């Protein structure tokens, strides 16, 4: 039974670590896309027929 408590504590600490790293990267612009908007006009949209 004690093993379940240890595994639960480890899994919670690892998940909190990943959440912290994700929030850190989110605030420091890791997921900002500066390239795609500038080249989006070069690609033709498919599916729009008029």
C-alpha positions as CSV (number, residue, x, y, z in Angstrom):
1,X,0.0,0.0,0.0
2,X,2.9,2.3,0.7
3,X,4.1,1.9,-2.9
4,X,0.9,3.5,-4.2
5,X,1.6,6.6,-2.1
6,X,5.2,6.8,-3.3
7,X,4.2,6.4,-6.9
8,X,1.4,8.9,-6.5
9,X,3.8,11.5,-5.1
10,X,6.3,10.8,-7.8
11,X,3.7,11.1,-10.6
12,X,2.4,14.4,-9.1
13,X,5.8,15.9,-8.8
14,X,6.7,14.9,-12.4
15,X,3.4,16.3,-13.8
16,X,3.9,19.6,-11.8
17,X,7.5,19.8,-13.2
18,X,6.2,19.4,-16.8
19,X,3.4,22.0,-16.1
20,X,6.0,24.4,-14.8
21,X,8.3,23.9,-17.8
22,X,5.3,24.4,-20.2
23,X,4.2,27.6,-18.5
24,X,7.8,28.9,-18.5
25,X,8.1,28.3,-22.2
26,X,4.7,29.8,-22.9
27,X,5.7,33.0,-21.2
28,X,9.0,33.2,-22.9
29,X,7.7,33.0,-26.5
30,X,8.7,29.4,-27.3
31,X,5.4,28.8,-29.1
32,X,5.2,32.1,-31.0
33,X,5.1,31.6,-34.7
34,X,6.8,34.5,-36.6
35,X,7.4,32.7,-39.8
36,X,4.1,31.2,-40.9
37,X,2.1,34.4,-41.2
38,X,4.6,35.9,-43.6
39,X,4.4,33.0,-46.0
40,X,0.8,32.1,-45.6
41,X,-0.2,34.2,-48.7
42,X,2.1,32.1,-50.8
43,X,0.1,28.9,-50.2
44,X,-3.2,28.4,-52.1
45,X,-6.2,27.5,-50.0
46,X,-7.8,24.3,-51.1
47,X,-11.5,23.5,-50.9
48,X,-12.9,26.9,-51.7
49,X,-14.6,26.7,-55.1
50,X,-16.8,29.6,-56.3
